[in-house]
């Protein structure tokens, strides 16, 4: 997902076991639809995904989560 808000329920429903979701904001916090990594982690972890990585830099930000293998 690039520069769009997360739709937690729908995204998680589409992921297969081991599937990944990436949320990227091309301008980081300056992106109008930016969702902070802590909010993404909370939303996805509540739905059974695990946070793999999150990074904020000068030019952008990303968040990566995975549906665990069962």
PQR file with spaces between the fields and no chain letter, atoms N, CA, C, O and H, PARSE charges and radii, in Angstrom:
ATOM       1  N    UNK     1       0.853   -1.153    0.000 -0.4000 1.5000
ATOM       2  CA   UNK     1       0.000    0.000    0.000 -0.0000 2.0000
ATOM       3  C    UNK     1       0.900    1.216    0.000  0.5500 1.7000
ATOM       4  O    UNK     1       1.754    1.355    0.876 -0.5500 1.4000
ATOM       5  N    UNK     2       0.727    2.089   -0.956 -0.4000 1.5000
ATOM       6  CA   UNK     2       1.540    3.294   -1.040 -0.0000 2.0000
ATOM       7  C    UNK     2       0.650    4.517   -0.869  0.5500 1.7000
ATOM       8  O    UNK     2      -0.298    4.728   -1.625 -0.5500 1.4000
ATOM       9  H    UNK     2       0.034    1.976   -1.668  0.4000 1.0000
ATOM      10  N    UNK     3       0.972    5.312    0.133 -0.4000 1.5000
ATOM      11  CA   UNK     3       0.274    6.582    0.374 -0.0000 2.0000
ATOM      12  C    UNK     3      -1.235    6.419    0.531  0.5500 1.7000
ATOM      13  O    UNK     3      -2.012    7.194   -0.027 -0.5500 1.4000
ATOM      14  H    UNK     3       1.742    5.141    0.748  0.4000 1.0000
ATOM      15  N    UNK     4      -1.639    5.415    1.289 -0.4000 1.5000
ATOM      16  CA   UNK     4      -3.065    5.238    1.554 -0.0000 2.0000
ATOM      17  C    UNK     4      -3.265    4.735    2.977  0.5500 1.7000
ATOM      18  O    UNK     4      -2.388    4.060    3.517 -0.5500 1.4000
ATOM      19  H    UNK     4      -1.008    4.786    1.743  0.4000 1.0000
ATOM      20  N    UNK     5      -4.392    5.047    3.592 -0.4000 1.5000
ATOM      21  CA   UNK     5      -4.639    4.573    4.952 -0.0000 2.0000
ATOM      22  C    UNK     5      -4.862    3.059    4.960  0.5500 1.7000
ATOM      23  O    UNK     5      -5.323    2.494    3.968 -0.5500 1.4000
ATOM      24  H    UNK     5      -5.105    5.595    3.153  0.4000 1.0000
ATOM      25  N    UNK     6      -4.540    2.410    6.065 -0.4000 1.5000
ATOM      26  CA   UNK     6      -4.740    0.964    6.146 -0.0000 2.0000
ATOM      27  C    UNK     6      -6.203    0.599    6.374  0.5500 1.7000
ATOM      28  O    UNK     6      -6.918    1.287    7.103 -0.5500 1.4000
ATOM      29  H    UNK     6      -4.166    2.869    6.871  0.4000 1.0000
ATOM      30  N    UNK     7      -6.628   -0.456    5.764 -0.4000 1.5000
ATOM      31  CA   UNK     7      -7.944   -1.030    5.990 -0.0000 2.0000
ATOM      32  C    UNK     7      -7.679   -2.389    6.632  0.5500 1.7000
ATOM      33  O    UNK     7      -7.713   -3.426    5.969 -0.5500 1.4000
ATOM      34  H    UNK     7      -6.048   -1.015    5.171  0.4000 1.0000
ATOM      35  N    UNK     8      -7.415   -2.358    7.937 -0.4000 1.5000
ATOM      36  CA   UNK     8      -6.902   -3.519    8.652 -0.0000 2.0000
ATOM      37  C    UNK     8      -7.672   -4.808    8.373  0.5500 1.7000
ATOM      38  O    UNK     8      -7.083   -5.805    7.954 -0.5500 1.4000
ATOM      39  H    UNK     8      -7.388   -1.516    8.475  0.4000 1.0000
ATOM      40  N    UNK     9      -8.973   -4.791    8.603 -0.4000 1.5000
ATOM      41  CA   UNK     9      -9.774   -6.018    8.464 -0.0000 2.0000
ATOM      42  C    UNK     9      -9.668   -6.600    7.061  0.5500 1.7000
ATOM      43  O    UNK     9      -9.442   -7.800    6.904 -0.5500 1.4000
ATOM      44  H    UNK     9      -9.451   -3.981    8.943  0.4000 1.0000
ATOM      45  N    UNK    10      -9.826   -5.775    6.054 -0.4000 1.5000
ATOM      46  CA   UNK    10      -9.809   -6.258    4.663 -0.0000 2.0000
ATOM      47  C    UNK    10      -8.433   -6.772    4.262  0.5500 1.7000
ATOM      48  O    UNK    10      -8.325   -7.799    3.592 -0.5500 1.4000
ATOM      49  H    UNK    10     -10.010   -4.800    6.181  0.4000 1.0000
ATOM      50  N    UNK    11      -7.398   -6.079    4.660 -0.4000 1.5000
ATOM      51  CA   UNK    11      -6.039   -6.498    4.318 -0.0000 2.0000
ATOM      52  C    UNK    11      -5.732   -7.853    4.945  0.5500 1.7000
ATOM      53  O    UNK    11      -5.239   -8.755    4.269 -0.5500 1.4000
ATOM      54  H    UNK    11      -7.485   -5.245    5.204  0.4000 1.0000
ATOM      55  N    UNK    12      -6.019   -7.995    6.226 -0.4000 1.5000
ATOM      56  CA   UNK    12      -5.729   -9.251    6.918 -0.0000 2.0000
ATOM      57  C    UNK    12      -6.540  -10.396    6.306  0.5500 1.7000
ATOM      58  O    UNK    12      -6.037  -11.514    6.194 -0.5500 1.4000
ATOM      59  H    UNK    12      -6.420   -7.262    6.776  0.4000 1.0000
ATOM      60  N    UNK    13      -7.768  -10.135    5.915 -0.4000 1.5000
ATOM      61  CA   UNK    13      -8.601  -11.171    5.298 -0.0000 2.0000
ATOM      62  C    UNK    13      -8.016  -11.659    3.978  0.5500 1.7000
ATOM      63  O    UNK    13      -8.242  -12.806    3.593 -0.5500 1.4000
ATOM      64  H    UNK    13      -8.176   -9.226    6.005  0.4000 1.0000
ATOM      65  N    UNK    14      -7.279  -10.818    3.286 -0.4000 1.5000
ATOM      66  CA   UNK    14      -6.698  -11.192    1.994 -0.0000 2.0000
ATOM      67  C    UNK    14      -5.362  -11.927    2.105  0.5500 1.7000
ATOM      68  O    UNK    14      -4.923  -12.556    1.142 -0.5500 1.4000
ATOM      69  H    UNK    14      -7.095   -9.886    3.599  0.4000 1.0000
ATOM      70  N    UNK    15      -4.717  -11.855    3.261 -0.4000 1.5000
ATOM      71  CA   UNK    15      -3.386  -12.447    3.401 -0.0000 2.0000
ATOM      72  C    UNK    15      -3.435  -13.948    3.635  0.5500 1.7000
ATOM      73  O    UNK    15      -4.217  -14.440    4.449 -0.5500 1.4000
ATOM      74  H    UNK    15      -5.074  -11.344    4.043  0.4000 1.0000
ATOM      75  N    UNK    16      -2.603  -14.654    2.923 -0.4000 1.5000
ATOM      76  CA   UNK    16      -2.415  -16.086    3.163 -0.0000 2.0000
ATOM      77  C    UNK    16      -1.448  -16.267    4.327  0.5500 1.7000
ATOM      78  O    UNK    16      -0.774  -15.318    4.727 -0.5500 1.4000
ATOM      79  H    UNK    16      -1.967  -14.254    2.263  0.4000 1.0000
ATOM      80  N    UNK    17      -1.378  -17.459    4.863 -0.4000 1.5000
ATOM      81  CA   UNK    17      -0.398  -17.763    5.886 -0.0000 2.0000
ATOM      82  C    UNK    17       0.990  -17.433    5.343  0.5500 1.7000
ATOM      83  O    UNK    17       1.339  -17.835    4.233 -0.5500 1.4000
ATOM      84  H    UNK    17      -1.926  -18.230    4.538  0.4000 1.0000
ATOM      85  N    UNK    18       1.764  -16.713    6.114 -0.4000 1.5000
ATOM      86  CA   UNK    18       3.090  -16.285    5.681 -0.0000 2.0000
ATOM      87  C    UNK    18       3.082  -15.032    4.823  0.5500 1.7000
ATOM      88  O    UNK    18       4.145  -14.522    4.470 -0.5500 1.4000
ATOM      89  H    UNK    18       1.480  -16.386    7.015  0.4000 1.0000
ATOM      90  N    UNK    19       1.880  -14.518    4.474 -0.4000 1.5000
ATOM      91  CA   UNK    19       1.764  -13.334    3.620 -0.0000 2.0000
ATOM      92  C    UNK    19       2.258  -12.074    4.315  0.5500 1.7000
ATOM      93  O    UNK    19       2.265  -11.986    5.543 -0.5500 1.4000
ATOM      94  H    UNK    19       1.017  -14.933    4.761  0.4000 1.0000
ATOM      95  N    UNK    20       2.668  -11.103    3.512 -0.4000 1.5000
ATOM      96  CA   UNK    20       3.216   -9.842    4.010 -0.0000 2.0000
ATOM      97  C    UNK    20       2.355   -8.668    3.601  0.5500 1.7000
ATOM      98  O    UNK    20       1.732   -8.680    2.540 -0.5500 1.4000
ATOM      99  H    UNK    20       2.663  -11.174    2.514  0.4000 1.0000
ATOM     100  N    UNK    21       2.325   -7.659    4.445 -0.4000 1.5000
ATOM     101  CA   UNK    21       1.706   -6.385    4.095 -0.0000 2.0000
ATOM     102  C    UNK    21       2.765   -5.304    4.284  0.5500 1.7000
ATOM     103  O    UNK    21       3.480   -5.278    5.286 -0.5500 1.4000
ATOM     104  H    UNK    21       2.831   -7.650    5.307  0.4000 1.0000
ATOM     105  N    UNK    22       2.848   -4.421    3.307 -0.4000 1.5000
ATOM     106  CA   UNK    22       3.772   -3.287    3.381 -0.0000 2.0000
ATOM     107  C    UNK    22       2.959   -2.012    3.231  0.5500 1.7000
ATOM     108  O    UNK    22       2.178   -1.864    2.291 -0.5500 1.4000
ATOM     109  H    UNK    22       2.268   -4.442    2.493  0.4000 1.0000
ATOM     110  N    UNK    23       3.152   -1.103    4.161 -0.4000 1.5000
ATOM     111  CA   UNK    23       2.529    0.208    4.094 -0.0000 2.0000
ATOM     112  C    UNK    23       3.667    1.207    3.958  0.5500 1.7000
ATOM     113  O    UNK    23       4.546    1.265    4.818 -0.5500 1.4000
ATOM     114  H    UNK    23       3.787   -1.223    4.924  0.4000 1.0000
ATOM     115  N    UNK    24       3.661    1.996    2.888 -0.4000 1.5000
ATOM     116  CA   UNK    24       4.726    2.970    2.651 -0.0000 2.0000
ATOM     117  C    UNK    24       4.140    4.363    2.468  0.5500 1.7000
ATOM     118  O    UNK    24       3.115    4.542    1.810 -0.5500 1.4000
ATOM     119  H    UNK    24       2.947    1.949    2.189  0.4000 1.0000
ATOM     120  N    UNK    25       4.800    5.330    3.053 -0.4000 1.5000
ATOM     121  CA   UNK    25       4.443    6.740    2.901 -0.0000 2.0000
ATOM     122  C    UNK    25       5.625    7.422    2.233  0.5500 1.7000
ATOM     123  O    UNK    25       6.699    7.534    2.824 -0.5500 1.4000
ATOM     124  H    UNK    25       5.632    5.185    3.588  0.4000 1.0000
ATOM     125  N    UNK    26       5.430    7.874    1.011 -0.4000 1.5000
ATOM     126  CA   UNK    26       6.561    8.385    0.239 -0.0000 2.0000
ATOM     127  C    UNK    26       7.214    9.614    0.860  0.5500 1.7000
ATOM     128  O    UNK    26       8.398    9.864    0.637 -0.5500 1.4000
ATOM     129  H    UNK    26       4.558    7.783    0.531  0.4000 1.0000
ATOM     130  N    UNK    27       6.446   10.389    1.644 -0.4000 1.5000
ATOM     131  CA   UNK    27       7.021   11.564    2.306 -0.0000 2.0000
ATOM     132  C    UNK    27       6.991   11.427    3.824  0.5500 1.7000
ATOM     133  O    UNK    27       7.054   12.421    4.547 -0.5500 1.4000
ATOM     134  H    UNK    27       5.484   10.185    1.825  0.4000 1.0000
ATOM     135  N    UNK    28       6.895   10.189    4.300 -0.4000 1.5000
ATOM     136  CA   UNK    28       6.853    9.966    5.744 -0.0000 2.0000
ATOM     137  C    UNK    28       5.701   10.713    6.376  0.5500 1.7000
ATOM     138  O    UNK    28       4.593   10.699    5.841 -0.5500 1.4000
ATOM     139  H    UNK    28       6.844    9.382    3.712  0.4000 1.0000
ATOM     140  N    UNK    29       5.936   11.367    7.506 -0.4000 1.5000
ATOM     141  CA   UNK    29       4.868   12.069    8.202 -0.0000 2.0000
ATOM     142  C    UNK    29       4.245   13.217    7.392  0.5500 1.7000
ATOM     143  O    UNK    29       3.140   13.660    7.707 -0.5500 1.4000
ATOM     144  H    UNK    29       6.836   11.378    7.940  0.4000 1.0000
ATOM     145  N    UNK    30       4.926   13.691    6.373 -0.4000 1.5000
ATOM     146  CA   UNK    30       4.374   14.759    5.532 -0.0000 2.0000
ATOM     147  C    UNK    30       3.365   14.230    4.510  0.5500 1.7000
ATOM     148  O    UNK    30       2.691   15.020    3.849 -0.5500 1.4000
ATOM     149  H    UNK    30       5.824   13.331    6.117  0.4000 1.0000
ATOM     150  N    UNK    31       3.253   12.912    4.372 -0.4000 1.5000
ATOM     151  CA   UNK    31       2.269   12.320    3.469 -0.0000 2.0000
ATOM     152  C    UNK    31       0.881   12.542    4.077  0.5500 1.7000
ATOM     153  O    UNK    31       0.674   12.212    5.245 -0.5500 1.4000
ATOM     154  H    UNK    31       3.801   12.270    4.909  0.4000 1.0000
ATOM     155  N    UNK    32      -0.066   13.085    3.325 -0.4000 1.5000
ATOM     156  CA   UNK    32      -1.395   13.384    3.894 -0.0000 2.0000
ATOM     157  C    UNK    32      -2.081   12.181    4.542  0.5500 1.7000
ATOM     158  O    UNK    32      -2.793   12.347    5.532 -0.5500 1.4000
ATOM     159  H    UNK    32       0.102   13.353    2.376  0.4000 1.0000
ATOM     160  N    UNK    33      -1.885   10.995    4.016 -0.4000 1.5000
ATOM     161  CA   UNK    33      -2.547    9.809    4.564 -0.0000 2.0000
ATOM     162  C    UNK    33      -1.616    8.979    5.443  0.5500 1.7000
ATOM     163  O    UNK    33      -1.913    7.815    5.715 -0.5500 1.4000
ATOM     164  H    UNK    33      -1.307   10.860    3.211  0.4000 1.0000
ATOM     165  N    UNK    34      -0.509    9.544    5.890 -0.4000 1.5000
ATOM     166  CA   UNK    34       0.457    8.806    6.708 -0.0000 2.0000
ATOM     167  C    UNK    34      -0.194    8.264    7.978  0.5500 1.7000
ATOM     168  O    UNK    34      -0.916    8.976    8.676 -0.5500 1.4000
ATOM     169  H    UNK    34      -0.268   10.489    5.669  0.4000 1.0000
ATOM     170  N    UNK    35       0.073    7.002    8.261 -0.4000 1.5000
ATOM     171  CA   UNK    35      -0.361    6.380    9.509 -0.0000 2.0000
ATOM     172  C    UNK    35       0.902    6.026   10.284  0.5500 1.7000
ATOM     173  O    UNK    35       1.732    5.278    9.769 -0.5500 1.4000
ATOM     174  H    UNK    35       0.660    6.423    7.695  0.4000 1.0000
ATOM     175  N    UNK    36       1.080    6.533   11.500 -0.4000 1.5000
ATOM     176  CA   UNK    36       2.299    6.271   12.261 -0.0000 2.0000
ATOM     177  C    UNK    36       2.543    4.773   12.468  0.5500 1.7000
ATOM     178  O    UNK    36       1.588    4.012   12.617 -0.5500 1.4000
ATOM     179  H    UNK    36       0.405    7.141   11.919  0.4000 1.0000
ATOM     180  N    UNK    37       3.813    4.340   12.479 -0.4000 1.5000
ATOM     181  CA   UNK    37       4.133    2.924   12.669 -0.0000 2.0000
ATOM     182  C    UNK    37       3.497    2.307   13.915  0.5500 1.7000
ATOM     183  O    UNK    37       3.069    1.153   13.883 -0.5500 1.4000
ATOM     184  H    UNK    37       4.589    4.959   12.358  0.4000 1.0000
ATOM     185  N    UNK    38       3.431    3.060   15.001 -0.4000 1.5000
ATOM     186  CA   UNK    38       2.827    2.506   16.224 -0.0000 2.0000
ATOM     187  C    UNK    38       1.347    2.180   16.020  0.5500 1.7000
ATOM     188  O    UNK    38       0.852    1.185   16.547 -0.5500 1.4000
ATOM     189  H    UNK    38       3.778    3.997   15.027  0.4000 1.0000
ATOM     190  N    UNK    39       0.652    3.006   15.265 -0.4000 1.5000
ATOM     191  CA   UNK    39      -0.762    2.760   14.962 -0.0000 2.0000
ATOM     192  C    UNK    39      -0.904    1.551   14.058  0.5500 1.7000
ATOM     193  O    UNK    39      -1.806    0.735   14.248 -0.5500 1.4000
ATOM     194  H    UNK    39       1.055    3.815   14.837  0.4000 1.0000
ATOM     195  N    UNK    40      -0.018    1.429   13.072 -0.4000 1.5000
ATOM     196  CA   UNK    40      -0.039    0.264   12.183 -0.0000 2.0000
ATOM     197  C    UNK    40       0.234   -1.011   12.970  0.5500 1.7000
ATOM     198  O    UNK    40      -0.466   -2.010   12.806 -0.5500 1.4000
ATOM     199  H    UNK    40       0.714    2.092   12.918  0.4000 1.0000
ATOM     200  N    UNK    41       1.243   -0.976   13.816 -0.4000 1.5000
ATOM     201  CA   UNK    41       1.584   -2.165   14.617 -0.0000 2.0000
ATOM     202  C    UNK    41       0.402   -2.571   15.496  0.5500 1.7000
ATOM     203  O    UNK    41       0.050   -3.749   15.561 -0.5500 1.4000
ATOM     204  H    UNK    41       1.812   -0.165   13.950  0.4000 1.0000
ATOM     205  N    UNK    42      -0.195   -1.620   16.156 -0.4000 1.5000
ATOM     206  CA   UNK    42      -1.327   -1.915   17.032 -0.0000 2.0000
ATOM     207  C    UNK    42      -2.489   -2.521   16.241  0.5500 1.7000
ATOM     208  O    UNK    42      -3.078   -3.517   16.661 -0.5500 1.4000
ATOM     209  H    UNK    42       0.091   -0.663   16.104  0.4000 1.0000
ATOM     210  N    UNK    43      -2.815   -1.918   15.102 -0.4000 1.5000
ATOM     211  CA   UNK    43      -3.931   -2.403   14.287 -0.0000 2.0000
ATOM     212  C    UNK    43      -3.706   -3.781   13.713  0.5500 1.7000
ATOM     213  O    UNK    43      -4.608   -4.618   13.735 -0.5500 1.4000
ATOM     214  H    UNK    43      -2.337   -1.108   14.761  0.4000 1.0000
ATOM     215  N    UNK    44      -2.504   -4.032   13.193 -0.4000 1.5000
ATOM     216  CA   UNK    44      -2.237   -5.338   12.590 -0.0000 2.0000
ATOM     217  C    UNK    44      -1.985   -6.415   13.647  0.5500 1.7000
ATOM     218  O    UNK    44      -2.419   -7.556   13.481 -0.5500 1.4000
ATOM     219  H    UNK    44      -1.771   -3.352   13.175  0.4000 1.0000
ATOM     220  N    UNK    45      -1.294   -6.066   14.722 -0.4000 1.5000
ATOM     221  CA   UNK    45      -1.032   -7.070   15.757 -0.0000 2.0000
ATOM     222  C    UNK    45      -2.326   -7.519   16.434  0.5500 1.7000
ATOM     223  O    UNK    45      -2.447   -8.682   16.817 -0.5500 1.4000
ATOM     224  H    UNK    45      -0.942   -5.140   14.857  0.4000 1.0000
ATOM     225  N    UNK    46      -3.279   -6.629   16.583 -0.4000 1.5000
ATOM     226  CA   UNK    46      -4.595   -7.004   17.137 -0.0000 2.0000
ATOM     227  C    UNK    46      -5.284   -8.055   16.279  0.5500 1.7000
ATOM     228  O    UNK    46      -6.127   -8.814   16.759 -0.5500 1.4000
ATOM     229  H    UNK    46      -3.181   -5.683   16.271  0.4000 1.0000
ATOM     230  N    UNK    47      -4.917   -8.088   15.020 -0.4000 1.5000
ATOM     231  CA   UNK    47      -5.547   -9.009   14.078 -0.0000 2.0000
ATOM     232  C    UNK    47      -4.652  -10.198   13.738  0.5500 1.7000
ATOM     233  O    UNK    47      -4.876  -10.886   12.742 -0.5500 1.4000
ATOM     234  H    UNK    47      -4.233   -7.472   14.630  0.4000 1.0000
ATOM     235  N    UNK    48      -3.637  -10.436   14.572 -0.4000 1.5000
ATOM     236  CA   UNK    48      -2.831  -11.637   14.455 -0.0000 2.0000
ATOM     237  C    UNK    48      -1.563  -11.542   13.627  0.5500 1.7000
ATOM     238  O    UNK    48      -0.851  -12.537   13.491 -0.5500 1.4000
ATOM     239  H    UNK    48      -3.456   -9.877   15.381  0.4000 1.0000
ATOM     240  N    UNK    49      -1.256  -10.376   13.066 -0.4000 1.5000
ATOM     241  CA   UNK    49      -0.019  -10.241   12.305 -0.0000 2.0000
ATOM     242  C    UNK    49       1.114   -9.864   13.249  0.5500 1.7000
ATOM     243  O    UNK    49       0.881   -9.366   14.350 -0.5500 1.4000
ATOM     244  H    UNK    49      -1.835   -9.567   13.176  0.4000 1.0000
ATOM     245  N    UNK    50       2.331  -10.105   12.808 -0.4000 1.5000
ATOM     246  CA   UNK    50       3.483   -9.702   13.613 -0.0000 2.0000
ATOM     247  C    UNK    50       4.268   -8.651   12.848  0.5500 1.7000
ATOM     248  O    UNK    50       4.440   -8.752   11.633 -0.5500 1.4000
ATOM     249  H    UNK    50       2.520  -10.509   11.913  0.4000 1.0000
ATOM     250  N    UNK    51       4.738   -7.654   13.558 -0.4000 1.5000
ATOM     251  CA   UNK    51       5.547   -6.610   12.950 -0.0000 2.0000
ATOM     252  C    UNK    51       6.913   -7.179   12.615  0.5500 1.7000
ATOM     253  O    UNK    51       7.557   -7.801   13.460 -0.5500 1.4000
ATOM     254  H    UNK    51       4.599   -7.572   14.545  0.4000 1.0000
ATOM     255  N    UNK    52       7.358   -6.965   11.376 -0.4000 1.5000
ATOM     256  CA   UNK    52       8.664   -7.436   10.918 -0.0000 2.0000
ATOM     257  C    UNK    52       9.664   -6.284   10.934  0.5500 1.7000
ATOM     258  O    UNK    52      10.796   -6.455   11.385 -0.5500 1.4000
ATOM     259  H    UNK    52       6.834   -6.459   10.690  0.4000 1.0000
ATOM     260  N    UNK    53       9.256   -5.114   10.445 -0.4000 1.5000
ATOM     261  CA   UNK    53      10.153   -3.960   10.385 -0.0000 2.0000
ATOM     262  C    UNK    53       9.347   -2.685   10.239  0.5500 1.7000
ATOM     263  O    UNK    53       8.220   -2.697    9.743 -0.5500 1.4000
ATOM     264  H    UNK    53       8.336   -4.976   10.078  0.4000 1.0000
ATOM     265  N    UNK    54       9.933   -1.598   10.673 -0.4000 1.5000
ATOM     266  CA   UNK    54       9.344   -0.264   10.494 -0.0000 2.0000
ATOM     267  C    UNK    54      10.496    0.723   10.481  0.5500 1.7000
ATOM     268  O    UNK    54      11.426    0.620   11.281 -0.5500 1.4000
ATOM     269  H    UNK    54      10.848   -1.588   11.076  0.4000 1.0000
ATOM     270  N    UNK    55      10.430    1.670    9.577 -0.4000 1.5000
ATOM     271  CA   UNK    55      11.521    2.640    9.455 -0.0000 2.0000
ATOM     272  C    UNK    55      10.972    3.975    8.994  0.5500 1.7000
ATOM     273  O    UNK    55      10.108    4.041    8.120 -0.5500 1.4000
ATOM     274  H    UNK    55       9.675    1.754    8.926  0.4000 1.0000
ATOM     275  N    UNK    56      11.482    5.031    9.593 -0.4000 1.5000
ATOM     276  CA   UNK    56      11.164    6.395    9.166 -0.0000 2.0000
ATOM     277  C    UNK    56      12.473    7.059    8.815  0.5500 1.7000
ATOM     278  O    UNK    56      13.409    7.068    9.614 -0.5500 1.4000
ATOM     279  H    UNK    56      12.184    4.977   10.303  0.4000 1.0000
ATOM     280  N    UNK    57      12.541    7.609    7.629 -0.4000 1.5000
ATOM     281  CA   UNK    57      13.736    8.304    7.201 -0.0000 2.0000
ATOM     282  C    UNK    57      13.392    9.693    6.713  0.5500 1.7000
ATOM     283  O    UNK    57      12.244   10.131    6.784 -0.5500 1.4000
ATOM     284  H    UNK    57      11.781    7.601    6.979  0.4000 1.0000
ATOM     285  N    UNK    58      14.401   10.373    6.218 -0.4000 1.5000
ATOM     286  CA   UNK    58      14.204   11.737    5.733 -0.0000 2.0000
ATOM     287  C    UNK    58      13.248   11.786    4.546  0.5500 1.7000
ATOM     288  O    UNK    58      12.479   12.737    4.400 -0.5500 1.4000
ATOM     289  H    UNK    58      15.334   10.017    6.160  0.4000 1.0000
ATOM     290  N    UNK    59      13.298   10.761    3.701 -0.4000 1.5000
ATOM     291  CA   UNK    59      12.490   10.789    2.493 -0.0000 2.0000
ATOM     292  C    UNK    59      11.190   10.027    2.558  0.5500 1.7000
ATOM     293  O    UNK    59      10.366   10.178    1.656 -0.5500 1.4000
ATOM     294  H    UNK    59      13.923    9.989    3.819  0.4000 1.0000
ATOM     295  N    UNK    60      10.958    9.216    3.573 -0.4000 1.5000
ATOM     296  CA   UNK    60       9.737    8.426    3.612 -0.0000 2.0000
ATOM     297  C    UNK    60       9.700    7.500    4.808  0.5500 1.7000
ATOM     298  O    UNK    60      10.548    7.578    5.697 -0.5500 1.4000
ATOM     299  H    UNK    60      11.628    9.094    4.306  0.4000 1.0000
ATOM     300  N    UNK    61       8.714    6.627    4.821 -0.4000 1.5000
ATOM     301  CA   UNK    61       8.550    5.683    5.919 -0.0000 2.0000
ATOM     302  C    UNK    61       7.899    4.410    5.391  0.5500 1.7000
ATOM     303  O    UNK    61       7.180    4.435    4.393 -0.5500 1.4000
ATOM     304  H    UNK    61       8.026    6.564    4.099  0.4000 1.0000
ATOM     305  N    UNK    62       8.162    3.290    6.078 -0.4000 1.5000
ATOM     306  CA   UNK    62       7.486    2.050    5.717 -0.0000 2.0000
ATOM     307  C    UNK    62       7.230    1.221    6.968  0.5500 1.7000
ATOM     308  O    UNK    62       7.871    1.401    8.003 -0.5500 1.4000
ATOM     309  H    UNK    62       8.747    3.270    6.889  0.4000 1.0000
ATOM     310  N    UNK    63       6.275    0.310    6.841 -0.4000 1.5000
ATOM     311  CA   UNK    63       5.926   -0.635    7.897 -0.0000 2.0000
ATOM     312  C    UNK    63       5.685   -1.973    7.219  0.5500 1.7000
ATOM     313  O    UNK    63       5.020   -2.035    6.185 -0.5500 1.4000
ATOM     314  H    UNK    63       5.753    0.164    6.001  0.4000 1.0000
ATOM     315  N    UNK    64       6.217   -3.038    7.788 -0.4000 1.5000
ATOM     316  CA   UNK    64       6.100   -4.388    7.227 -0.0000 2.0000
ATOM     317  C    UNK    64       5.612   -5.338    8.302  0.5500 1.7000
ATOM     318  O    UNK    64       6.182   -5.397    9.392 -0.5500 1.4000
ATOM     319  H    UNK    64       6.758   -2.988    8.628  0.4000 1.0000
ATOM     320  N    UNK    65       4.549   -6.090    7.994 -0.4000 1.5000
ATOM     321  CA   UNK    65       4.002   -7.075    8.923 -0.0000 2.0000
ATOM     322  C    UNK    65       3.740   -8.376    8.173  0.5500 1.7000
ATOM     323  O    UNK    65       3.613   -8.383    6.949 -0.5500 1.4000
ATOM     324  H    UNK    65       4.087   -6.042    7.109  0.4000 1.0000
ATOM     325  N    UNK    66       3.663   -9.474    8.920 -0.4000 1.5000
ATOM     326  CA   UNK    66       3.472  -10.790    8.316 -0.0000 2.0000
ATOM     327  C    UNK    66       2.436  -11.600    9.086  0.5500 1.7000
ATOM     328  O    UNK    66       2.371  -11.558   10.315 -0.5500 1.4000
ATOM     329  H    UNK    66       3.767   -9.468    9.914  0.4000 1.0000
ATOM     330  N    UNK    67       1.631  -12.335    8.329 -0.4000 1.5000
ATOM     331  CA   UNK    67       0.723  -13.303    8.963 -0.0000 2.0000
ATOM     332  C    UNK    67       1.569  -14.534    9.249  0.5500 1.7000
ATOM     333  O    UNK    67       2.105  -15.146    8.325 -0.5500 1.4000
ATOM     334  H    UNK    67       1.684  -12.369    7.331  0.4000 1.0000
ATOM     335  N    UNK    68       1.694  -14.901   10.512 -0.4000 1.5000
ATOM     336  CA   UNK    68       2.570  -16.029   10.881 -0.0000 2.0000
ATOM     337  C    UNK    68       2.145  -17.352   10.247  0.5500 1.7000
ATOM     338  O    UNK    68       0.969  -17.582    9.967 -0.5500 1.4000
ATOM     339  H    UNK    68       1.259  -14.404   11.263  0.4000 1.0000
ATOM     340  N    UNK    69       3.129  -18.204   10.033 -0.4000 1.5000
ATOM     341  CA   UNK    69       2.847  -19.568    9.585 -0.0000 2.0000
ATOM     342  C    UNK    69       2.219  -20.297   10.757  0.5500 1.7000
ATOM     343  O    UNK    69       2.582  -20.068   11.911 -0.5500 1.4000
ATOM     344  H    UNK    69       4.085  -18.017   10.261  0.4000 1.0000
ATOM     345  N    UNK    70       1.289  -21.162   10.457 -0.4000 1.5000
ATOM     346  CA   UNK    70       0.575  -21.850   11.535 -0.0000 2.0000
ATOM     347  C    UNK    70       1.185  -23.165   11.862  0.5500 1.7000
ATOM     348  O    UNK    70       0.700  -23.867   12.749 -0.5500 1.4000
ATOM     349  H    UNK    70       0.994  -21.348    9.519  0.4000 1.0000
